Amino acid sequence: MQELFLVAELSSASKKDGYLLITPYSDFRDRYFDLDLVYIEVFGVVKEFYVEDVFSINEDIALKFRNFDSFEDIQFLIGKKVFITSDELVELPENTFFIHDLIGSVIISGQVELGILKEVIQLPANDIYIGIDSSGKEFKFPAVKDYVEKINIRKKVIILKQSCTVLYDEN
């Protein structure tokens, strides 16, 4: 099977029968309206689910899968993650990256290797990168041009501007 990429979580049932509201894990909300096939792990097995309909209510997006027409049909899906294949990934604008491509990148400041990118926290103003150094200590820095000089996805390297400092957790 192809590599799968997380794009959403099925968060709750919609008021409309057979529809599930999603928590999107993508900045490209329009992408959900083009989905035909998604993958969901159910009872330890990854299964294909065909998208029959998608609609938007205010800020919410709801999906309906083929042959799932009532609350009883969909209730076991609430809380499940929604995945797609690489064929369904959106094309990104320049200097924009998928989180899954960033994770595991080496973080360098000047000539010093600070650690490895462990996690990305998405916030309204900007993302926060969380790294972990060789001793297991976590550090954070904002994913903004004032901090990040260059990202090389092929080499999995994030180079910080030398003038910037990272914030280490107190733990």
Chimera marker file (.cmm) of the C-alpha trace (Angstrom):
<marker_set name="trace">
<marker id="1" x="0.000" y="0.000" z="0.000" r="1" g="1" b="0" radius="0.5"/>
<marker id="2" x="1.115" y="3.572" z="-0.692" r="1" g="1" b="0" radius="0.5"/>
<marker id="3" x="2.274" y="5.855" z="2.109" r="1" g="1" b="0" radius="0.5"/>
<marker id="4" x="-0.681" y="7.583" z="3.767" r="1" g="1" b="0" radius="0.5"/>
<marker id="5" x="-0.858" y="11.189" z="4.924" r="1" g="1" b="0" radius="0.5"/>
<marker id="6" x="-3.053" y="12.512" z="7.731" r="1" g="1" b="0" radius="0.5"/>
<marker id="7" x="-5.456" y="15.265" z="6.602" r="1" g="1" b="0" radius="0.5"/>
<marker id="8" x="-8.276" y="15.320" z="9.190" r="1" g="1" b="0" radius="0.5"/>
<marker id="9" x="-9.973" y="13.765" z="12.183" r="1" g="1" b="0" radius="0.5"/>
<marker id="10" x="-13.652" y="12.815" z="12.244" r="1" g="1" b="0" radius="0.5"/>
<marker id="11" x="-14.688" y="14.901" z="15.243" r="1" g="1" b="0" radius="0.5"/>
<marker id="12" x="-18.458" y="14.454" z="15.598" r="1" g="1" b="0" radius="0.5"/>
<marker id="13" x="-21.701" y="13.623" z="13.868" r="1" g="1" b="0" radius="0.5"/>
<marker id="14" x="-23.368" y="16.403" z="11.918" r="1" g="1" b="0" radius="0.5"/>
<marker id="15" x="-27.024" y="17.281" z="12.393" r="1" g="1" b="0" radius="0.5"/>
<marker id="16" x="-27.552" y="15.938" z="8.876" r="1" g="1" b="0" radius="0.5"/>
<marker id="17" x="-27.881" y="12.119" z="8.845" r="1" g="1" b="0" radius="0.5"/>
<marker id="18" x="-24.783" y="10.204" z="7.773" r="1" g="1" b="0" radius="0.5"/>
<marker id="19" x="-22.467" y="13.231" z="7.801" r="1" g="1" b="0" radius="0.5"/>
<marker id="20" x="-19.396" y="13.620" z="10.002" r="1" g="1" b="0" radius="0.5"/>
<marker id="21" x="-17.823" y="16.931" z="10.965" r="1" g="1" b="0" radius="0.5"/>
<marker id="22" x="-14.051" y="17.002" z="10.593" r="1" g="1" b="0" radius="0.5"/>
<marker id="23" x="-11.163" y="18.710" z="12.302" r="1" g="1" b="0" radius="0.5"/>
<marker id="24" x="-8.996" y="19.665" z="9.313" r="1" g="1" b="0" radius="0.5"/>
<marker id="25" x="-5.221" y="19.143" z="9.492" r="1" g="1" b="0" radius="0.5"/>
<marker id="26" x="-4.593" y="21.187" z="6.377" r="1" g="1" b="0" radius="0.5"/>
<marker id="27" x="-4.377" y="24.903" z="5.699" r="1" g="1" b="0" radius="0.5"/>
<marker id="28" x="-6.053" y="24.239" z="2.344" r="1" g="1" b="0" radius="0.5"/>
<marker id="29" x="-9.727" y="23.873" z="3.260" r="1" g="1" b="0" radius="0.5"/>
<marker id="30" x="-10.849" y="23.577" z="-0.365" r="1" g="1" b="0" radius="0.5"/>
<marker id="31" x="-8.927" y="20.306" z="-0.652" r="1" g="1" b="0" radius="0.5"/>
<marker id="32" x="-11.701" y="18.429" z="1.176" r="1" g="1" b="0" radius="0.5"/>
<marker id="33" x="-14.236" y="19.231" z="-1.529" r="1" g="1" b="0" radius="0.5"/>
<marker id="34" x="-12.142" y="17.361" z="-4.104" r="1" g="1" b="0" radius="0.5"/>
<marker id="35" x="-11.728" y="14.126" z="-2.160" r="1" g="1" b="0" radius="0.5"/>
<marker id="36" x="-13.109" y="10.955" z="-3.714" r="1" g="1" b="0" radius="0.5"/>
<marker id="37" x="-11.363" y="8.309" z="-1.642" r="1" g="1" b="0" radius="0.5"/>
<marker id="38" x="-9.908" y="8.408" z="1.872" r="1" g="1" b="0" radius="0.5"/>
<marker id="39" x="-8.411" y="5.842" z="4.223" r="1" g="1" b="0" radius="0.5"/>
<marker id="40" x="-9.431" y="5.259" z="7.823" r="1" g="1" b="0" radius="0.5"/>
<marker id="41" x="-8.086" y="2.707" z="10.289" r="1" g="1" b="0" radius="0.5"/>
<marker id="42" x="-11.004" y="0.737" z="11.670" r="1" g="1" b="0" radius="0.5"/>
<marker id="43" x="-10.501" y="-2.082" z="14.182" r="1" g="1" b="0" radius="0.5"/>
<marker id="44" x="-6.778" y="-2.226" z="13.361" r="1" g="1" b="0" radius="0.5"/>
<marker id="45" x="-7.239" y="-2.420" z="9.576" r="1" g="1" b="0" radius="0.5"/>
<marker id="46" x="-6.896" y="0.475" z="7.120" r="1" g="1" b="0" radius="0.5"/>
<marker id="47" x="-10.018" y="0.633" z="4.989" r="1" g="1" b="0" radius="0.5"/>
<marker id="48" x="-11.047" y="2.633" z="1.934" r="1" g="1" b="0" radius="0.5"/>
<marker id="49" x="-13.990" y="5.005" z="2.291" r="1" g="1" b="0" radius="0.5"/>
<marker id="50" x="-15.547" y="6.645" z="-0.756" r="1" g="1" b="0" radius="0.5"/>
<marker id="51" x="-16.599" y="10.254" z="-0.217" r="1" g="1" b="0" radius="0.5"/>
<marker id="52" x="-20.147" y="10.760" z="-1.453" r="1" g="1" b="0" radius="0.5"/>
<marker id="53" x="-20.653" y="14.389" z="-0.450" r="1" g="1" b="0" radius="0.5"/>
<marker id="54" x="-18.928" y="17.299" z="1.286" r="1" g="1" b="0" radius="0.5"/>
<marker id="55" x="-20.497" y="20.491" z="2.554" r="1" g="1" b="0" radius="0.5"/>
<marker id="56" x="-19.511" y="23.479" z="4.631" r="1" g="1" b="0" radius="0.5"/>
<marker id="57" x="-21.517" y="25.109" z="7.415" r="1" g="1" b="0" radius="0.5"/>
<marker id="58" x="-19.904" y="28.316" z="8.683" r="1" g="1" b="0" radius="0.5"/>
<marker id="59" x="-16.374" y="27.174" z="9.578" r="1" g="1" b="0" radius="0.5"/>
<marker id="60" x="-17.228" y="23.450" z="9.751" r="1" g="1" b="0" radius="0.5"/>
<marker id="61" x="-16.719" y="20.893" z="7.012" r="1" g="1" b="0" radius="0.5"/>
<marker id="62" x="-18.821" y="17.726" z="6.897" r="1" g="1" b="0" radius="0.5"/>
<marker id="63" x="-18.084" y="14.529" z="4.937" r="1" g="1" b="0" radius="0.5"/>
<marker id="64" x="-20.507" y="11.804" z="3.957" r="1" g="1" b="0" radius="0.5"/>
<marker id="65" x="-19.240" y="8.394" z="2.958" r="1" g="1" b="0" radius="0.5"/>
<marker id="66" x="-20.967" y="6.118" z="0.479" r="1" g="1" b="0" radius="0.5"/>
<marker id="67" x="-23.427" y="3.687" z="2.164" r="1" g="1" b="0" radius="0.5"/>
<marker id="68" x="-23.272" y="5.515" z="5.525" r="1" g="1" b="0" radius="0.5"/>
<marker id="69" x="-26.695" y="7.118" z="5.873" r="1" g="1" b="0" radius="0.5"/>
<marker id="70" x="-27.514" y="7.418" z="9.583" r="1" g="1" b="0" radius="0.5"/>
<marker id="71" x="-25.985" y="8.218" z="12.953" r="1" g="1" b="0" radius="0.5"/>
<marker id="72" x="-25.886" y="4.496" z="13.728" r="1" g="1" b="0" radius="0.5"/>
<marker id="73" x="-23.819" y="3.913" z="10.564" r="1" g="1" b="0" radius="0.5"/>
<marker id="74" x="-21.192" y="6.530" z="11.427" r="1" g="1" b="0" radius="0.5"/>
<marker id="75" x="-20.909" y="6.618" z="15.223" r="1" g="1" b="0" radius="0.5"/>
<marker id="76" x="-17.974" y="4.153" z="15.299" r="1" g="1" b="0" radius="0.5"/>
<marker id="77" x="-16.011" y="6.524" z="13.032" r="1" g="1" b="0" radius="0.5"/>
<marker id="78" x="-16.062" y="9.484" z="15.451" r="1" g="1" b="0" radius="0.5"/>
<marker id="79" x="-12.520" y="10.179" z="16.624" r="1" g="1" b="0" radius="0.5"/>
<marker id="80" x="-10.881" y="8.317" z="13.730" r="1" g="1" b="0" radius="0.5"/>
<marker id="81" x="-8.152" y="9.896" z="11.599" r="1" g="1" b="0" radius="0.5"/>
<marker id="82" x="-8.605" y="10.479" z="7.856" r="1" g="1" b="0" radius="0.5"/>
<marker id="83" x="-5.682" y="9.745" z="5.524" r="1" g="1" b="0" radius="0.5"/>
<marker id="84" x="-4.988" y="10.190" z="1.819" r="1" g="1" b="0" radius="0.5"/>
<marker id="85" x="-2.312" y="8.950" z="-0.579" r="1" g="1" b="0" radius="0.5"/>
<marker id="86" x="0.418" y="11.136" z="-2.066" r="1" g="1" b="0" radius="0.5"/>
<marker id="87" x="-1.650" y="11.380" z="-5.271" r="1" g="1" b="0" radius="0.5"/>
<marker id="88" x="-4.201" y="13.456" z="-3.348" r="1" g="1" b="0" radius="0.5"/>
<marker id="89" x="-1.729" y="15.908" z="-1.759" r="1" g="1" b="0" radius="0.5"/>
<marker id="90" x="-2.171" y="19.529" z="-2.789" r="1" g="1" b="0" radius="0.5"/>
<marker id="91" x="0.590" y="21.421" z="-4.558" r="1" g="1" b="0" radius="0.5"/>
<marker id="92" x="2.157" y="23.822" z="-2.120" r="1" g="1" b="0" radius="0.5"/>
<marker id="93" x="3.151" y="27.407" z="-2.785" r="1" g="1" b="0" radius="0.5"/>
<marker id="94" x="6.871" y="28.230" z="-2.745" r="1" g="1" b="0" radius="0.5"/>
<marker id="95" x="8.483" y="28.152" z="0.732" r="1" g="1" b="0" radius="0.5"/>
<marker id="96" x="5.558" y="26.198" z="2.169" r="1" g="1" b="0" radius="0.5"/>
<marker id="97" x="6.049" y="22.651" z="3.484" r="1" g="1" b="0" radius="0.5"/>
<marker id="98" x="4.049" y="19.687" z="4.671" r="1" g="1" b="0" radius="0.5"/>
<marker id="99" x="4.536" y="19.062" z="8.380" r="1" g="1" b="0" radius="0.5"/>
<marker id="100" x="5.289" y="15.386" z="7.730" r="1" g="1" b="0" radius="0.5"/>
<marker id="101" x="8.195" y="16.470" z="5.494" r="1" g="1" b="0" radius="0.5"/>
<marker id="102" x="9.607" y="18.764" z="8.194" r="1" g="1" b="0" radius="0.5"/>
<marker id="103" x="9.467" y="16.296" z="11.086" r="1" g="1" b="0" radius="0.5"/>
<marker id="104" x="12.867" y="14.681" z="11.665" r="1" g="1" b="0" radius="0.5"/>
<marker id="105" x="14.810" y="17.565" z="10.105" r="1" g="1" b="0" radius="0.5"/>
<marker id="106" x="18.129" y="18.531" z="11.667" r="1" g="1" b="0" radius="0.5"/>
<marker id="107" x="18.025" y="22.039" z="13.175" r="1" g="1" b="0" radius="0.5"/>
<marker id="108" x="21.229" y="24.050" z="12.787" r="1" g="1" b="0" radius="0.5"/>
<marker id="109" x="22.170" y="27.476" z="14.124" r="1" g="1" b="0" radius="0.5"/>
<marker id="110" x="25.480" y="28.797" z="12.798" r="1" g="1" b="0" radius="0.5"/>
<marker id="111" x="27.794" y="25.783" z="12.839" r="1" g="1" b="0" radius="0.5"/>
<marker id="112" x="25.981" y="24.139" z="15.777" r="1" g="1" b="0" radius="0.5"/>
<marker id="113" x="23.503" y="21.292" z="15.426" r="1" g="1" b="0" radius="0.5"/>
<marker id="114" x="20.778" y="22.031" z="17.980" r="1" g="1" b="0" radius="0.5"/>
<marker id="115" x="18.716" y="18.884" z="17.518" r="1" g="1" b="0" radius="0.5"/>
<marker id="116" x="15.902" y="17.325" z="15.515" r="1" g="1" b="0" radius="0.5"/>
<marker id="117" x="12.460" y="18.748" z="14.738" r="1" g="1" b="0" radius="0.5"/>
<marker id="118" x="9.994" y="16.675" z="16.749" r="1" g="1" b="0" radius="0.5"/>
<marker id="119" x="6.671" y="18.487" z="16.360" r="1" g="1" b="0" radius="0.5"/>
<marker id="120" x="4.940" y="21.488" z="14.791" r="1" g="1" b="0" radius="0.5"/>
<marker id="121" x="2.252" y="23.363" z="16.689" r="1" g="1" b="0" radius="0.5"/>
<marker id="122" x="-0.118" y="25.253" z="14.400" r="1" g="1" b="0" radius="0.5"/>
<marker id="123" x="-1.305" y="28.568" z="15.805" r="1" g="1" b="0" radius="0.5"/>
<marker id="124" x="-3.267" y="31.390" z="14.143" r="1" g="1" b="0" radius="0.5"/>
<marker id="125" x="-0.332" y="33.831" z="14.002" r="1" g="1" b="0" radius="0.5"/>
<marker id="126" x="2.413" y="31.370" z="13.040" r="1" g="1" b="0" radius="0.5"/>
<marker id="127" x="3.533" y="27.812" z="13.619" r="1" g="1" b="0" radius="0.5"/>
<marker id="128" x="5.857" y="26.896" z="16.473" r="1" g="1" b="0" radius="0.5"/>
<marker id="129" x="8.603" y="24.346" z="15.837" r="1" g="1" b="0" radius="0.5"/>
<marker id="130" x="9.537" y="22.029" z="18.698" r="1" g="1" b="0" radius="0.5"/>
<marker id="131" x="12.936" y="20.423" z="18.584" r="1" g="1" b="0" radius="0.5"/>
<marker id="132" x="14.686" y="17.938" z="20.816" r="1" g="1" b="0" radius="0.5"/>
<marker id="133" x="18.414" y="18.060" z="21.506" r="1" g="1" b="0" radius="0.5"/>
<marker id="134" x="20.788" y="15.124" z="21.993" r="1" g="1" b="0" radius="0.5"/>
<marker id="135" x="20.140" y="15.094" z="25.769" r="1" g="1" b="0" radius="0.5"/>
<marker id="136" x="16.364" y="14.841" z="25.236" r="1" g="1" b="0" radius="0.5"/>
<marker id="137" x="15.641" y="18.446" z="26.201" r="1" g="1" b="0" radius="0.5"/>
<marker id="138" x="12.931" y="20.212" z="24.178" r="1" g="1" b="0" radius="0.5"/>
<marker id="139" x="13.292" y="23.667" z="22.677" r="1" g="1" b="0" radius="0.5"/>
<marker id="140" x="10.941" y="25.906" z="20.688" r="1" g="1" b="0" radius="0.5"/>
<marker id="141" x="11.122" y="28.660" z="18.123" r="1" g="1" b="0" radius="0.5"/>
<marker id="142" x="8.624" y="30.389" z="15.844" r="1" g="1" b="0" radius="0.5"/>
<marker id="143" x="8.412" y="29.315" z="12.210" r="1" g="1" b="0" radius="0.5"/>
<marker id="144" x="8.921" y="32.814" z="10.833" r="1" g="1" b="0" radius="0.5"/>
<marker id="145" x="11.401" y="34.427" z="8.444" r="1" g="1" b="0" radius="0.5"/>
<marker id="146" x="13.037" y="36.340" z="11.312" r="1" g="1" b="0" radius="0.5"/>
<marker id="147" x="14.161" y="32.984" z="12.789" r="1" g="1" b="0" radius="0.5"/>
<marker id="148" x="14.375" y="30.513" z="9.923" r="1" g="1" b="0" radius="0.5"/>
<marker id="149" x="16.987" y="31.299" z="7.302" r="1" g="1" b="0" radius="0.5"/>
<marker id="150" x="16.510" y="28.258" z="5.068" r="1" g="1" b="0" radius="0.5"/>
<marker id="151" x="14.728" y="24.904" z="4.900" r="1" g="1" b="0" radius="0.5"/>
<marker id="152" x="16.029" y="22.121" z="2.701" r="1" g="1" b="0" radius="0.5"/>
<marker id="153" x="13.376" y="19.401" z="2.559" r="1" g="1" b="0" radius="0.5"/>
<marker id="154" x="15.497" y="17.012" z="0.446" r="1" g="1" b="0" radius="0.5"/>
<marker id="155" x="18.362" y="17.081" z="2.966" r="1" g="1" b="0" radius="0.5"/>
<marker id="156" x="15.937" y="17.450" z="5.927" r="1" g="1" b="0" radius="0.5"/>
<marker id="157" x="17.746" y="20.486" z="7.332" r="1" g="1" b="0" radius="0.5"/>
<marker id="158" x="16.392" y="23.640" z="8.967" r="1" g="1" b="0" radius="0.5"/>
<marker id="159" x="18.927" y="26.457" z="9.252" r="1" g="1" b="0" radius="0.5"/>
<marker id="160" x="18.227" y="29.195" z="11.778" r="1" g="1" b="0" radius="0.5"/>
<marker id="161" x="19.536" y="32.728" z="11.604" r="1" g="1" b="0" radius="0.5"/>
<marker id="162" x="22.560" y="33.045" z="13.909" r="1" g="1" b="0" radius="0.5"/>
<marker id="163" x="21.119" y="36.062" z="15.707" r="1" g="1" b="0" radius="0.5"/>
<marker id="164" x="18.118" y="34.042" z="16.966" r="1" g="1" b="0" radius="0.5"/>
<marker id="165" x="17.897" y="32.080" z="20.159" r="1" g="1" b="0" radius="0.5"/>
<marker id="166" x="15.631" y="29.163" z="20.919" r="1" g="1" b="0" radius="0.5"/>
<marker id="167" x="13.586" y="28.784" z="24.095" r="1" g="1" b="0" radius="0.5"/>
<marker id="168" x="14.311" y="25.668" z="26.160" r="1" g="1" b="0" radius="0.5"/>
<marker id="169" x="11.619" y="24.099" z="28.324" r="1" g="1" b="0" radius="0.5"/>
<marker id="170" x="12.106" y="24.354" z="32.073" r="1" g="1" b="0" radius="0.5"/>
<marker id="171" x="11.583" y="20.599" z="32.609" r="1" g="1" b="0" radius="0.5"/>
<link id1="1" id2="2" r="1" g="1" b="0" radius="0.2"/>
<link id1="2" id2="3" r="1" g="1" b="0" radius="0.2"/>
<link id1="3" id2="4" r="1" g="1" b="0" radius="0.2"/>
<link id1="4" id2="5" r="1" g="1" b="0" radius="0.2"/>
<link id1="5" id2="6" r="1" g="1" b="0" radius="0.2"/>
<link id1="6" id2="7" r="1" g="1" b="0" radius="0.2"/>
<link id1="7" id2="8" r="1" g="1" b="0" radius="0.2"/>
<link id1="8" id2="9" r="1" g="1" b="0" radius="0.2"/>
<link id1="9" id2="10" r="1" g="1" b="0" radius="0.2"/>
<link id1="10" id2="11" r="1" g="1" b="0" radius="0.2"/>
<link id1="11" id2="12" r="1" g="1" b="0" radius="0.2"/>
<link id1="12" id2="13" r="1" g="1" b="0" radius="0.2"/>
<link id1="13" id2="14" r="1" g="1" b="0" radius="0.2"/>
<link id1="14" id2="15" r="1" g="1" b="0" radius="0.2"/>
<link id1="15" id2="16" r="1" g="1" b="0" radius="0.2"/>
<link id1="16" id2="17" r="1" g="1" b="0" radius="0.2"/>
<link id1="17" id2="18" r="1" g="1" b="0" radius="0.2"/>
<link id1="18" id2="19" r="1" g="1" b="0" radius="0.2"/>
<link id1="19" id2="20" r="1" g="1" b="0" radius="0.2"/>
<link id1="20" id2="21" r="1" g="1" b="0" radius="0.2"/>
<link id1="21" id2="22" r="1" g="1" b="0" radius="0.2"/>
<link id1="22" id2="23" r="1" g="1" b="0" radius="0.2"/>
<link id1="23" id2="24" r="1" g="1" b="0" radius="0.2"/>
<link id1="24" id2="25" r="1" g="1" b="0" radius="0.2"/>
<link id1="25" id2="26" r="1" g="1" b="0" radius="0.2"/>
<link id1="26" id2="27" r="1" g="1" b="0" radius="0.2"/>
<link id1="27" id2="28" r="1" g="1" b="0" radius="0.2"/>
<link id1="28" id2="29" r="1" g="1" b="0" radius="0.2"/>
<link id1="29" id2="30" r="1" g="1" b="0" radius="0.2"/>
<link id1="30" id2="31" r="1" g="1" b="0" radius="0.2"/>
<link id1="31" id2="32" r="1" g="1" b="0" radius="0.2"/>
<link id1="32" id2="33" r="1" g="1" b="0" radius="0.2"/>
<link id1="33" id2="34" r="1" g="1" b="0" radius="0.2"/>
<link id1="34" id2="35" r="1" g="1" b="0" radius="0.2"/>
<link id1="35" id2="36" r="1" g="1" b="0" radius="0.2"/>
<link id1="36" id2="37" r="1" g="1" b="0" radius="0.2"/>
<link id1="37" id2="38" r="1" g="1" b="0" radius="0.2"/>
<link id1="38" id2="39" r="1" g="1" b="0" radius="0.2"/>
<link id1="39" id2="40" r="1" g="1" b="0" radius="0.2"/>
<link id1="40" id2="41" r="1" g="1" b="0" radius="0.2"/>
<link id1="41" id2="42" r="1" g="1" b="0" radius="0.2"/>
<link id1="42" id2="43" r="1" g="1" b="0" radius="0.2"/>
<link id1="43" id2="44" r="1" g="1" b="0" radius="0.2"/>
<link id1="44" id2="45" r="1" g="1" b="0" radius="0.2"/>
<link id1="45" id2="46" r="1" g="1" b="0" radius="0.2"/>
<link id1="46" id2="47" r="1" g="1" b="0" radius="0.2"/>
<link id1="47" id2="48" r="1" g="1" b="0" radius="0.2"/>
<link id1="48" id2="49" r="1" g="1" b="0" radius="0.2"/>
<link id1="49" id2="50" r="1" g="1" b="0" radius="0.2"/>
<link id1="50" id2="51" r="1" g="1" b="0" radius="0.2"/>
<link id1="51" id2="52" r="1" g="1" b="0" radius="0.2"/>
<link id1="52" id2="53" r="1" g="1" b="0" radius="0.2"/>
<link id1="53" id2="54" r="1" g="1" b="0" radius="0.2"/>
<link id1="54" id2="55" r="1" g="1" b="0" radius="0.2"/>
<link id1="55" id2="56" r="1" g="1" b="0" radius="0.2"/>
<link id1="56" id2="57" r="1" g="1" b="0" radius="0.2"/>
<link id1="57" id2="58" r="1" g="1" b="0" radius="0.2"/>
<link id1="58" id2="59" r="1" g="1" b="0" radius="0.2"/>
<link id1="59" id2="60" r="1" g="1" b="0" radius="0.2"/>
<link id1="60" id2="61" r="1" g="1" b="0" radius="0.2"/>
<link id1="61" id2="62" r="1" g="1" b="0" radius="0.2"/>
<link id1="62" id2="63" r="1" g="1" b="0" radius="0.2"/>
<link id1="63" id2="64" r="1" g="1" b="0" radius="0.2"/>
<link id1="64" id2="65" r="1" g="1" b="0" radius="0.2"/>
<link id1="65" id2="66" r="1" g="1" b="0" radius="0.2"/>
<link id1="66" id2="67" r="1" g="1" b="0" radius="0.2"/>
<link id1="67" id2="68" r="1" g="1" b="0" radius="0.2"/>
<link id1="68" id2="69" r="1" g="1" b="0" radius="0.2"/>
<link id1="69" id2="70" r="1" g="1" b="0" radius="0.2"/>
<link id1="70" id2="71" r="1" g="1" b="0" radius="0.2"/>
<link id1="71" id2="72" r="1" g="1" b="0" radius="0.2"/>
<link id1="72" id2="73" r="1" g="1" b="0" radius="0.2"/>
<link id1="73" id2="74" r="1" g="1" b="0" radius="0.2"/>
<link id1="74" id2="75" r="1" g="1" b="0" radius="0.2"/>
<link id1="75" id2="76" r="1" g="1" b="0" radius="0.2"/>
<link id1="76" id2="77" r="1" g="1" b="0" radius="0.2"/>
<link id1="77" id2="78" r="1" g="1" b="0" radius="0.2"/>
<link id1="78" id2="79" r="1" g="1" b="0" radius="0.2"/>
<link id1="79" id2="80" r="1" g="1" b="0" radius="0.2"/>
<link id1="80" id2="81" r="1" g="1" b="0" radius="0.2"/>
<link id1="81" id2="82" r="1" g="1" b="0" radius="0.2"/>
<link id1="82" id2="83" r="1" g="1" b="0" radius="0.2"/>
<link id1="83" id2="84" r="1" g="1" b="0" radius="0.2"/>
<link id1="84" id2="85" r="1" g="1" b="0" radius="0.2"/>
<link id1="85" id2="86" r="1" g="1" b="0" radius="0.2"/>
<link id1="86" id2="87" r="1" g="1" b="0" radius="0.2"/>
<link id1="87" id2="88" r="1" g="1" b="0" radius="0.2"/>
<link id1="88" id2="89" r="1" g="1" b="0" radius="0.2"/>
<link id1="89" id2="90" r="1" g="1" b="0" radius="0.2"/>
<link id1="90" id2="91" r="1" g="1" b="0" radius="0.2"/>
<link id1="91" id2="92" r="1" g="1" b="0" radius="0.2"/>
<link id1="92" id2="93" r="1" g="1" b="0" radius="0.2"/>
<link id1="93" id2="94" r="1" g="1" b="0" radius="0.2"/>
<link id1="94" id2="95" r="1" g="1" b="0" radius="0.2"/>
<link id1="95" id2="96" r="1" g="1" b="0" radius="0.2"/>
<link id1="96" id2="97" r="1" g="1" b="0" radius="0.2"/>
<link id1="97" id2="98" r="1" g="1" b="0" radius="0.2"/>
<link id1="98" id2="99" r="1" g="1" b="0" radius="0.2"/>
<link id1="99" id2="100" r="1" g="1" b="0" radius="0.2"/>
<link id1="100" id2="101" r="1" g="1" b="0" radius="0.2"/>
<link id1="101" id2="102" r="1" g="1" b="0" radius="0.2"/>
<link id1="102" id2="103" r="1" g="1" b="0" radius="0.2"/>
<link id1="103" id2="104" r="1" g="1" b="0" radius="0.2"/>
<link id1="104" id2="105" r="1" g="1" b="0" radius="0.2"/>
<link id1="105" id2="106" r="1" g="1" b="0" radius="0.2"/>
<link id1="106" id2="107" r="1" g="1" b="0" radius="0.2"/>
<link id1="107" id2="108" r="1" g="1" b="0" radius="0.2"/>
<link id1="108" id2="109" r="1" g="1" b="0" radius="0.2"/>
<link id1="109" id2="110" r="1" g="1" b="0" radius="0.2"/>
<link id1="110" id2="111" r="1" g="1" b="0" radius="0.2"/>
<link id1="111" id2="112" r="1" g="1" b="0" radius="0.2"/>
<link id1="112" id2="113" r="1" g="1" b="0" radius="0.2"/>
<link id1="113" id2="114" r="1" g="1" b="0" radius="0.2"/>
<link id1="114" id2="115" r="1" g="1" b="0" radius="0.2"/>
<link id1="115" id2="116" r="1" g="1" b="0" radius="0.2"/>
<link id1="116" id2="117" r="1" g="1" b="0" radius="0.2"/>
<link id1="117" id2="118" r="1" g="1" b="0" radius="0.2"/>
<link id1="118" id2="119" r="1" g="1" b="0" radius="0.2"/>
<link id1="119" id2="120" r="1" g="1" b="0" radius="0.2"/>
<link id1="120" id2="121" r="1" g="1" b="0" radius="0.2"/>
<link id1="121" id2="122" r="1" g="1" b="0" radius="0.2"/>
<link id1="122" id2="123" r="1" g="1" b="0" radius="0.2"/>
<link id1="123" id2="124" r="1" g="1" b="0" radius="0.2"/>
<link id1="124" id2="125" r="1" g="1" b="0" radius="0.2"/>
<link id1="125" id2="126" r="1" g="1" b="0" radius="0.2"/>
<link id1="126" id2="127" r="1" g="1" b="0" radius="0.2"/>
<link id1="127" id2="128" r="1" g="1" b="0" radius="0.2"/>
<link id1="128" id2="129" r="1" g="1" b="0" radius="0.2"/>
<link id1="129" id2="130" r="1" g="1" b="0" radius="0.2"/>
<link id1="130" id2="131" r="1" g="1" b="0" radius="0.2"/>
<link id1="131" id2="132" r="1" g="1" b="0" radius="0.2"/>
<link id1="132" id2="133" r="1" g="1" b="0" radius="0.2"/>
<link id1="133" id2="134" r="1" g="1" b="0" radius="0.2"/>
<link id1="134" id2="135" r="1" g="1" b="0" radius="0.2"/>
<link id1="135" id2="136" r="1" g="1" b="0" radius="0.2"/>
<link id1="136" id2="137" r="1" g="1" b="0" radius="0.2"/>
<link id1="137" id2="138" r="1" g="1" b="0" radius="0.2"/>
<link id1="138" id2="139" r="1" g="1" b="0" radius="0.2"/>
<link id1="139" id2="140" r="1" g="1" b="0" radius="0.2"/>
<link id1="140" id2="141" r="1" g="1" b="0" radius="0.2"/>
<link id1="141" id2="142" r="1" g="1" b="0" radius="0.2"/>
<link id1="142" id2="143" r="1" g="1" b="0" radius="0.2"/>
<link id1="143" id2="144" r="1" g="1" b="0" radius="0.2"/>
<link id1="144" id2="145" r="1" g="1" b="0" radius="0.2"/>
<link id1="145" id2="146" r="1" g="1" b="0" radius="0.2"/>
<link id1="146" id2="147" r="1" g="1" b="0" radius="0.2"/>
<link id1="147" id2="148" r="1" g="1" b="0" radius="0.2"/>
<link id1="148" id2="149" r="1" g="1" b="0" radius="0.2"/>
<link id1="149" id2="150" r="1" g="1" b="0" radius="0.2"/>
<link id1="150" id2="151" r="1" g="1" b="0" radius="0.2"/>
<link id1="151" id2="152" r="1" g="1" b="0" radius="0.2"/>
<link id1="152" id2="153" r="1" g="1" b="0" radius="0.2"/>
<link id1="153" id2="154" r="1" g="1" b="0" radius="0.2"/>
<link id1="154" id2="155" r="1" g="1" b="0" radius="0.2"/>
<link id1="155" id2="156" r="1" g="1" b="0" radius="0.2"/>
<link id1="156" id2="157" r="1" g="1" b="0" radius="0.2"/>
<link id1="157" id2="158" r="1" g="1" b="0" radius="0.2"/>
<link id1="158" id2="159" r="1" g="1" b="0" radius="0.2"/>
<link id1="159" id2="160" r="1" g="1" b="0" radius="0.2"/>
<link id1="160" id2="161" r="1" g="1" b="0" radius="0.2"/>
<link id1="161" id2="162" r="1" g="1" b="0" radius="0.2"/>
<link id1="162" id2="163" r="1" g="1" b="0" radius="0.2"/>
<link id1="163" id2="164" r="1" g="1" b="0" radius="0.2"/>
<link id1="164" id2="165" r="1" g="1" b="0" radius="0.2"/>
<link id1="165" id2="166" r="1" g="1" b="0" radius="0.2"/>
<link id1="166" id2="167" r="1" g="1" b="0" radius="0.2"/>
<link id1="167" id2="168" r="1" g="1" b="0" radius="0.2"/>
<link id1="168" id2="169" r="1" g="1" b="0" radius="0.2"/>
<link id1="169" id2="170" r="1" g="1" b="0" radius="0.2"/>
<link id1="170" id2="171" r="1" g="1" b="0" radius="0.2"/>
</marker_set>
